[in-house]
Amino acid sequence: MTLQQLKYILTIVSCGTISEAAKRLFISQPSLSNAVKEIEMEAGIEIFLRSSKGIVLSSDGAEFLSYARQVVEQAELLEQRYMNRKPSKKLFSISTQHYAFSVQAFVGLLKELDVDEYECTLRETRTHEIIEDVRNMKSELGIIYMSEFNRKVIQKILKDKDLRFHPLFQAEAHVFISEGHPLASKSLLDIEELDDYPCLAFEQGEYNSFYFAEEILSTRSYKKKILVSDRATLFNLLIGLNGYTISSGVLNKDLNGEQIKSVRLRTDESIQVGYIVNQKASLSQLAAAYVMKLKTVITDFGYPIINQEDELA
């Protein structure tokens, strides 16, 4: 097994398909497929599960990837230290629910990244897709929330897929409304006060379960409701229609502008926001740095980070 072969595996996972990886590596697709089969035969495991829809990492493959990434990273450090090699292009991918703080942490990480080249992916996407991205190692980590309502269901799904949830912070329920909203002067709102205004929520596609909703109170009946797929559209509609969305309350003025404000919602429900990882794999240096940046951003917003003792309790 060679270092180059390990790099092949990392590239395939990063690209998502063998055909795209072959293009990036400037080799033929059959040659790359044969190289993967050779590694699998030598290691005695099936790294990728193949189907008509493409390939995904197997459970053994996720564990193999973890070791492969560590070996490649250490080899690159040796080359840079003793052979004056140029650092390789940094690759990193995360999937997240629609949170401004996850974007802010991503921006902060890349600003501090002292490399000439990188290829990073930030996916703001649906809850089910976040879970699948991390299971298949399409993303190293995913950012989601749990509440008393969805906790048992989400935990079972994560357990079945060999994923683990690491809580970051606890947040009380808030709503985002525009500065010009008729109720914008209030510091505390009851959900019934908002009944005459459109409720905005992120659609979850074919997996449109209440448990996958990004907003609490998902089972409540709303007189007016609009489903959207991205954060920019949601905020535009929120401003244009005097709508609202239920949220964690963490709002970044630099990213979301000055026209949106956060108001506390009167409810006993709260959410615990955290990140999920594949238990078969360890985080890369870049992913670990992103987690640290996340914690810094969250602390700057005034939320205490849930420590290891709380997490294990």
MARTI-182666 format. One line per 10 residues: number of its first residue (from 0); their letters; for each residue x, y, z of N, C-alpha, C. Coordinates in steps of 0.05 Angstrom, whole numbers, plus 5000, padded with zeros to 4 digits. Atoms other than C-alpha are relative to their C-alpha. Layout:
<recs>
NUM> A> X/Y/Z/X/Y/Z/X/Y/Z  ...
</recs>
This chain:
<recs>
0> MTLQQLKYIL> 5017/4976/5000/5000/5000/5000/5018/5025/5000  4983/4977/5002/5030/5066/4979/4986/5026/5009  5011/4974/4992/5021/5138/5001/4982/5011/4978  5017/4990/5022/4994/5155/4932/4973/4987/5000  5026/5014/4999/4940/5102/4939/4982/5011/5022  5015/4988/4978/4919/5132/5005/4989/5027/4991  5010/4974/5011/4914/5200/4971/4977/4996/4981  5022/5006/5018/4870/5168/4919/4974/4998/5015  5024/5004/4984/4820/5147/4972/4990/5026/5011  5009/4974/4989/4819/5216/5004/4988/5017/4978
10> TIVSCGTISE> 5011/4984/5022/4807/5248/4936/4973/4991/4992  5026/5012/5008/4750/5201/4919/4978/5009/5020  5020/4992/4980/4715/5217/4985/4994/5030/4997  5004/4971/5003/4726/5292/4974/4983/5006/4976  5015/4994/5024/4698/5290/4904/4972/4987/4999  5026/5014/4999/4641/5241/4918/4997/4979/4979  5002/5020/5021/4652/5201/4854/5028/4994/4990  4975/5008/5011/4708/5162/4822/5007/5016/4975  4996/4985/5025/4698/5199/4756/5011/5028/5005  4990/4973/4993/4708/5268/4788/5027/4999/5012
20> AAKRLFISQP> 4973/5003/4988/4767/5243/4829/5021/4995/4978  4981/5006/5021/4800/5216/4766/5008/5025/4985  4994/4975/5013/4794/5284/4733/5019/5017/5016  4983/4983/4983/4825/5319/4793/5028/4988/5001  4974/5013/4997/4881/5268/4796/5015/4997/4973  4989/5003/5027/4893/5269/4720/5008/4972/4993  4997/5028/5008/4887/5194/4713/4974/4990/4989  5025/5010/5012/4837/5151/4677/4983/4987/5022  5019/5012/4981/4775/5126/4713/5005/4970/5005  4993/5028/4996/4792/5052/4701/5025/4996/5018
30> SLSNAVKEIE> 4976/5002/4984/4861/5063/4730/4995/5005/5029  5006/4993/4972/4833/5095/4793/4983/4978/5012  5017/5022/4989/4780/5041/4801/5017/4975/5006  4983/5023/4995/4834/4987/4795/5018/5005/5025  4984/4994/4976/4877/5023/4847/4984/4996/5025  5018/5004/4977/4818/5023/4895/4997/4970/5006  5003/5029/4996/4807/4949/4884/5025/4987/5012  4975/5010/4989/4880/4935/4898/5003/5006/5030  4999/4993/4971/4877/4972/4964/4980/4983/5016  5020/5016/4985/4813/4936/4984/5009/4971/5003
40> MEAGIEIFLR> 4990/5028/4998/4844/4868/4968/5023/4998/5020  4977/5001/4982/4908/4885/5006/4991/5004/5029  5009/4995/4973/4870/4912/5066/4980/4979/5010  5019/5021/4993/4819/4856/5064/4973/5011/5009  5026/4988/4994/4759/4903/5069/4988/5013/4975  5013/4986/5021/4709/4936/5024/4998/5029/5009  4999/4972/4992/4723/5011/5028/4975/5015/4991  5023/4987/5012/4667/5034/4982/4978/4980/4994  5023/5015/5008/4597/5007/4974/4991/5011/4973  5007/4992/5027/4578/5009/4900/4971/4993/4993
50> SSKGIVLSSD> 5028/5005/5009/4508/5016/4871/4996/5016/4974  5007/4985/5025/4473/5045/4810/5001/5030/5005  5000/4971/4994/4471/5112/4846/5028/5011/5005  4973/4991/4995/4546/5114/4857/5013/4985/5022  4986/5014/4978/4592/5098/4915/4998/5016/5026  4999/4987/4973/4591/5112/4990/5020/4983/5016  4981/5014/4982/4640/5094/5045/4985/4979/5016  5010/5021/4982/4627/5029/5081/5008/5007/5028  4992/4995/4972/4633/5026/5157/5030/4995/5003  4971/5005/4999/4702/4995/5149/5015/5022/4985
60> GAEFLSYARQ> 4987/4980/5016/4718/5047/5096/5003/5026/5015  4998/4975/4984/4703/5105/5144/5023/4998/5020  4977/5004/4981/4752/5075/5195/5026/5001/4985  4975/4999/5017/4804/5064/5140/5007/5028/4993  4996/4972/5008/4795/5136/5117/5013/5016/5023  4989/4986/4977/4810/5161/5187/5030/4995/5002  4971/5006/4999/4878/5125/5188/5015/5011/4976  4987/4991/5024/4893/5143/5116/5005/5031/5001  4997/4971/4998/4881/5217/5130/5024/5008/5018  4979/4994/4982/4928/5216/5189/5028/4995/4988
70> VVEQAELLEQ> 4975/5008/5012/4983/5181/5150/5008/5022/4979  4995/4981/5021/4977/5230/5091/5008/5027/5012  4993/4975/4987/4977/5291/5137/5028/5000/5012  4973/5002/4988/5039/5267/5174/5021/4999/4979  4980/5001/5022/5075/5251/5109/5004/5028/4988  4998/4973/5011/5060/5321/5083/5016/5018/5019  4984/4984/4981/5088/5352/5147/5029/4994/4998  4972/5008/5003/5152/5312/5138/5012/5013/4974  4990/4990/5026/5158/5334/5065/5004/5031/5002  4998/4971/4997/5146/5407/5083/5024/5007/5017
80> RYMNRKPSKK> 4978/4994/4981/5197/5405/5140/5027/4993/4989  4974/5009/5007/5253/5367/5108/5006/5001/4970  4996/5001/5028/5243/5370/5033/4990/5026/4987  5009/4974/5010/5216/5441/5026/4977/4998/4979  5023/5004/5018/5154/5415/4991/4978/5021/5005  5022/4982/4997/5097/5463/4978/4976/4985/5013  5023/5013/4988/5037/5448/5023/4979/4993/4980  5021/5008/5019/4983/5409/4987/4975/5017/5005  5025/4985/4998/4915/5440/4974/4984/4989/5024  5016/5009/4977/4874/5438/5038/4971/4994/4991
90> LFSISTQHYA> 5027/5008/5007/4808/5401/5031/4984/4997/5026  5016/5001/4976/4751/5408/5081/4971/5005/4992  5028/4997/5006/4676/5401/5080/4983/4996/5025  5019/5003/4978/4620/5412/5130/4972/5003/4988  5028/4996/5007/4544/5407/5126/4986/5011/5025  5013/4986/4977/4499/5450/5170/4972/5008/4994  5025/4986/5001/4430/5472/5184/5005/5030/4996  4997/4972/5009/4418/5545/5167/5006/5018/5024  4991/4984/4977/4458/5579/5222/5021/5021/4992  4980/4979/5007/4495/5646/5215/5026/4995/5014
100> FSVQAFVGLL> 4975/5004/4986/4545/5626/5268/5018/4979/4987  4984/5020/5014/4567/5565/5228/5015/5012/4976  4987/4986/5023/4581/5610/5168/5022/5019/5011  4980/4982/4989/4617/5661/5212/5025/4985/5008  4977/5016/4992/4662/5606/5240/5016/4991/4975  4988/5008/5025/4676/5582/5169/5017/5022/4988  4986/4976/5010/4695/5652/5147/5025/5005/5017  4977/4995/4983/4740/5661/5207/5022/4980/4997  4980/5021/5004/4775/5595/5196/5016/5005/4974  4986/4996/5025/4791/5610/5123/5017/5025/5000
110> KELDVDEYEC> 4984/4976/4998/4816/5679/5139/5026/4995/5014  4975/5006/4985/4867/5650/5187/5016/4977/4987  4987/5023/5012/4886/5592/5141/5024/5010/4984  4975/4990/5012/4959/5604/5122/5010/4980/4978  4992/5018/5023/4961/5565/5056/4994/5015/4975  5005/4988/5026/4964/5584/4983/4976/4990/4986  5023/5012/5014/4910/5536/4960/4983/4985/5020  5019/5017/4985/4848/5505/4991/4975/4996/4983  5026/5006/5012/4783/5474/4968/4981/4991/5022  5017/5005/4977/4730/5478/5022/4971/5002/4991
120> TLRETRTHEI> 5029/5001/5006/4655/5464/5020/4984/5005/5025  5019/4995/4979/4601/5493/5064/4972/4995/4989  5027/5007/5010/4533/5460/5053/4979/5008/5021  5024/4995/4984/4472/5493/5084/4978/4984/4988  5017/5019/5013/4424/5437/5073/4980/4989/5020  5021/5011/4984/4368/5394/5100/5011/4981/5021  4991/5016/4978/4373/5355/5165/5008/4971/4992  4994/5027/5009/4370/5286/5133/5025/4999/4983  4976/4999/5017/4423/5305/5082/5025/5005/5016  4977/4996/4982/4469/5330/5137/5009/4974/5012
130> IEDVRNMKSE> 4993/5026/4988/4465/5263/5171/5012/4981/4980  4989/5017/5021/4477/5226/5106/5028/5009/4991  4974/4990/5008/4535/5271/5088/5022/4991/5019  4980/5008/4980/4571/5255/5153/5003/4970/5000  4998/5030/5001/4554/5181/5149/5018/4991/4977  4985/5008/5024/4584/5177/5079/5027/5015/4998  4975/4985/5000/4642/5223/5098/5002/5020/4977  5000/4978/5019/4621/5273/5045/5007/5025/5014  4992/4978/4982/4628/5321/5103/5011/4988/5025  4987/5010/4976/4672/5313/5163/4983/5004/5025
140> LGIIYMSEFN> 5018/4996/4978/4621/5342/5210/4975/5014/4991  5026/4987/5006/4549/5367/5210/4990/5014/5024  5011/4984/4978/4515/5420/5252/4970/4998/5000  5029/5003/4997/4445/5405/5277/4992/5007/5029  5008/4995/4972/4403/5416/5339/4983/4976/5009  5018/5019/4988/4365/5371/5387/4983/5015/5020  5019/4989/4980/4305/5387/5431/4987/4976/5014  5015/5021/4987/4261/5348/5478/4982/4985/4981  5018/5012/5019/4215/5336/5420/5013/4980/4981  4988/5017/5021/4264/5306/5369/5023/4983/5010
150> RKVIQKILKD> 4976/5013/4991/4319/5280/5414/5001/4969/4997  4999/5029/5001/4300/5207/5419/5001/4989/4971  5000/5008/5028/4286/5201/5344/5028/5005/4987  4975/4993/5012/4350/5237/5323/5023/4982/5012  4979/5016/4988/4393/5199/5373/5000/4971/4989  5002/5027/5011/4367/5132/5347/5011/4999/4972  4990/4999/5028/4382/5152/5275/5030/5002/5001  4971/4997/4998/4452/5174/5294/5014/4975/5009  4989/5025/4990/4465/5110/5333/5001/4979/4978  5002/5020/5022/4442/5067/5274/5021/5005/4978
160> KDLRFHPLFQ> 4981/4992/5021/4490/5105/5228/5028/5004/5010  4973/4998/4988/4551/5103/5275/5009/5029/5001  4993/4972/4997/4548/5178/5286/4997/5009/5029  5002/4991/4973/4557/5217/5350/4995/5030/5000  5007/4972/4997/4528/5284/5372/5016/5012/5023  4985/4985/4980/4573/5333/5409/4986/5027/5005  5014/4975/4995/4531/5389/5441/5020/5023/5003  4983/4975/4998/4560/5460/5436/4988/5020/5019  5013/4981/4982/4509/5505/5470/4970/4996/5002  5029/5001/4996/4439/5511/5497/4989/5027/4994
170> AEAHVFISEG> 5011/4974/5007/4394/5565/5469/4970/5000/5005  5029/4996/4996/4325/5591/5488/4988/5007/4973  5013/4994/5026/4274/5599/5432/4997/5030/4996  5003/4972/5009/4273/5665/5394/4985/5000/4973  5009/4996/5027/4241/5692/5332/5016/5022/4987  4988/4978/5016/4275/5732/5277/4977/5014/4986  5020/4983/5014/4232/5790/5252/5015/5024/4989  4987/4976/5011/4248/5853/5213/4998/5022/5020  5001/4976/4982/4264/5918/5248/4975/5016/4996  5025/4985/5006/4201/5946/5215/4975/4985/5007
180> HPLASKSLLD> 5024/5017/4994/4155/5891/5240/4983/5015/5022  5018/4987/4981/4094/5916/5279/5006/4992/5029  4995/5010/4972/4117/5875/5340/5030/5003/5007  4971/4998/4996/4191/5895/5335/5008/5014/5026  4993/4985/4975/4188/5939/5398/4998/4982/5024  5003/5018/4977/4172/5879/5442/5025/4985/5006  4976/5016/4992/4226/5842/5481/4993/4971/5005  5009/5027/4996/4184/5780/5492/4973/4996/4985  5024/5004/5016/4131/5750/5446/4988/4973/5006  5014/5026/4999/4078/5696/5453/4995/4992/4971
190> IEELDDYPCL> 5003/5010/5028/4071/5652/5391/4973/5009/4989  5026/4993/5010/3997/5670/5387/4999/5029/4989  4999/4972/5011/4015/5744/5375/5009/5001/4971  4988/5000/5027/4048/5723/5310/4981/4985/4980  5018/5017/5016/3988/5683/5283/4992/5014/4974  5008/4986/5024/3969/5737/5232/5022/5006/4980  4977/4995/5018/4039/5739/5202/5010/4974/4989  4991/5025/5012/4071/5688/5156/5023/4988/5016  4978/5015/4987/4114/5635/5190/5018/4989/4978  4981/5010/5020/4177/5620/5150/5016/4977/5011
200> AFEQGEYNSF> 4986/5024/4990/4210/5552/5155/5016/4988/4976  4984/5014/5021/4262/5511/5117/4988/4973/4993  5012/5025/5009/4233/5456/5075/5021/4977/5002  4983/5023/4995/4260/5386/5086/4997/4979/4978  5001/5019/5022/4244/5353/5019/4983/4976/5006  5015/5024/4996/4220/5282/5018/5001/4989/5028  4998/5008/4972/4242/5272/5090/4989/5022/5017  5012/4977/4987/4194/5325/5114/4986/4991/5026  5010/5008/4974/4185/5295/5184/5001/5023/5019  4999/4979/4979/4168/5340/5243/5027/4998/5015
210> YFAEEILSTR> 4976/5004/4984/4230/5310/5276/5025/5011/4985  4978/4989/5016/4275/5336/5219/4998/5031/4997  5004/4972/5003/4247/5407/5222/5023/5016/5014  4979/4983/4988/4299/5462/5236/4989/5019/5021  5012/4982/4981/4249/5500/5278/4984/4984/5021  5017/5013/4980/4217/5479/5344/4971/5008/4995  5028/4996/5003/4141/5479/5350/4991/4993/4972  5006/5007/5028/4139/5445/5282/4973/4986/4997  5026/5014/5002/4075/5407/5299/4977/5019/5003  5021/4980/4996/4036/5471/5313/4987/5007/4973
220> SYKKKILVSD> 5014/4992/5024/3983/5492/5263/5003/5030/4996  4995/4972/5006/4000/5558/5229/4980/5010/4978  5019/4989/5019/3950/5602/5192/5014/5006/4973  4985/4993/5024/4003/5625/5143/5028/4989/5003  4974/5013/4998/4066/5585/5129/5013/4999/4972  4985/5001/5025/4120/5591/5075/5025/4984/5004  4976/5016/4998/4173/5539/5063/5021/5010/4980  4978/4991/5017/4240/5560/5034/5023/4981/5002  4977/5019/5001/4306/5526/5017/5026/5014/5008  4975/4988/4993/4358/5579/5033/4995/5024/5018
230> RATLFNLLIG> 5001/4979/4980/4373/5632/5085/4995/5027/4989  5003/4974/5013/4377/5692/5038/4970/5004/4993  5028/4997/5008/4307/5679/5011/4982/5003/5025  5016/4998/4976/4279/5669/5081/5001/5028/5011  4998/4973/4989/4306/5737/5104/4987/5020/4982  5013/4981/5018/4281/5772/5042/4970/4999/5004  5029/5003/4996/4211/5744/5053/4992/5010/5028  5005/4991/4973/4216/5759/5127/4996/5030/5001  5001/4971/5001/4228/5832/5112/4976/5010/4983  5020/4991/5019/4181/5839/5053/4971/4994/5009
240> LNGYTISSGV> 5027/5008/4993/4121/5804/5084/4994/5002/5030  5003/4999/4971/4130/5820/5158/4997/4972/5012  5001/5028/4991/4142/5746/5169/5018/4996/5024  4983/5006/4978/4179/5711/5224/5010/4971/4997  4990/5028/4999/4220/5648/5235/5009/4994/5028  4991/5008/4973/4233/5610/5300/5029/4991/4998  4971/5004/5002/4307/5606/5315/5014/4997/5027  4984/5002/4975/4363/5599/5365/5005/5027/5012  4995/4973/4990/4369/5674/5371/5028/5011/4994  4972/4992/5006/4442/5676/5349/5000/5014/4972
250> LNKDLNGEQI> 5002/4985/5024/4444/5731/5297/5025/5016/4995  4976/4986/5007/4504/5759/5261/4993/5024/4982  5007/4976/5015/4494/5831/5238/5016/5003/4974  4983/4997/5023/4553/5828/5190/4990/4983/4977  5009/5019/5021/4523/5768/5153/4971/5005/4993  5029/4998/5004/4449/5782/5162/4990/5029/4997  5008/4972/5003/4448/5858/5159/4987/5012/5025  5011/4985/4978/4417/5910/5204/4969/4999/5001  5029/5000/5001/4345/5897/5184/4986/4978/5015  5011/5023/4986/4335/5834/5224/5006/5002/5030
260> KSVRLRTDES> 4995/5000/4972/4326/5830/5299/4990/4974/5012  5007/5024/4986/4320/5773/5348/4984/5007/5025  5017/4995/4977/4264/5771/5399/4994/4974/5014  5005/5024/4985/4255/5721/5455/4971/4991/4997  5027/5012/5002/4195/5674/5447/4993/4986/5026  5008/5012/4975/4156/5654/5508/4992/4971/4996  5006/5029/5001/4159/5578/5511/5019/4985/5018  4983/5016/4983/4187/5524/5555/5021/4984/4984  4981/5015/5017/4223/5492/5496/5026/5014/4995  4973/4990/5006/4297/5502/5484/5013/4981/4981
270> IQVGYIVNQK> 4985/5018/5018/4347/5473/5436/5029/4998/5008  4972/5005/4994/4416/5444/5443/5013/4996/4972  4987/5000/5026/4459/5459/5382/5027/4986/5003  4974/5014/4999/4519/5415/5367/5009/4990/4973  4990/5011/5026/4558/5378/5314/5001/4970/5002  4999/5029/5001/4556/5306/5292/5025/4991/4984  4976/5011/5013/4616/5264/5271/4996/4970/4995  5000/5029/5005/4627/5195/5243/5018/4987/5020  4984/5012/4979/4650/5151/5300/5023/4982/4990  4979/5017/5012/4692/5109/5252/5024/5017/4991
280> ASLSQLAAAY> 4979/4983/5011/4735/5169/5233/5008/5021/5020  4991/4977/4984/4776/5222/5268/5001/5025/4983  5001/4975/5015/4773/5295/5249/5028/5007/4989  4975/4989/5011/4826/5325/5204/5008/5024/5017  4991/4976/4986/4868/5383/5231/4982/5024/4994  5017/4978/5008/4825/5431/5192/4972/4999/5013  5026/5004/4987/4760/5402/5219/5001/5006/5030  4997/4994/4972/4786/5405/5290/5003/5030/5005  4997/4971/4998/4806/5477/5279/4974/5014/4997  5026/4989/5004/4736/5492/5254/4983/4998/5025
290> VMKLKTVITD> 5015/5003/4975/4706/5464/5318/5009/5020/5020  4990/4980/4981/4751/5509/5359/4990/5028/4992  5010/4974/5009/4730/5569/5316/4970/5002/5006  5028/5000/4993/4657/5550/5326/4996/5008/5029  5003/4994/4972/4666/5551/5401/5007/5029/5006  4992/4972/4996/4700/5619/5397/4977/5018/4992  5022/4983/5010/4643/5649/5356/4976/4998/5019  5023/5003/4982/4589/5620/5402/5005/5014/5026  4993/4986/4975/4625/5646/5464/4998/5030/4996  5002/4971/5005/4630/5715/5432/4971/5010/4999
300> FGYPIINQED> 5028/4993/4999/4555/5714/5425/4988/5000/5028  5009/5001/4972/4550/5704/5500/4988/4974/5010  5010/5026/4992/4531/5631/5502/5023/4983/5011  4979/5017/4989/4571/5585/5548/5001/4973/4985  4996/5026/5013/4600/5523/5515/4995/4977/5019  5005/5024/4983/4575/5457/5542/5027/4985/5002  4974/5013/4996/4637/5425/5573/4998/4970/4999  5000/5030/5003/4658/5352/5570/4984/4986/5022  5015/5013/4978/4628/5336/5638/4970/5002/4995  5028/4997/5006/4561/5364/5617/4992/4981/4978
310> ELA> 5006/5017/5023/4565/5326/5552/4996/4971/5007  5001/5028/4993/4576/5260/5586/4979/4994/5021  5020/5004/4979/4523/5271/5639/4975/4987/4989
</recs>
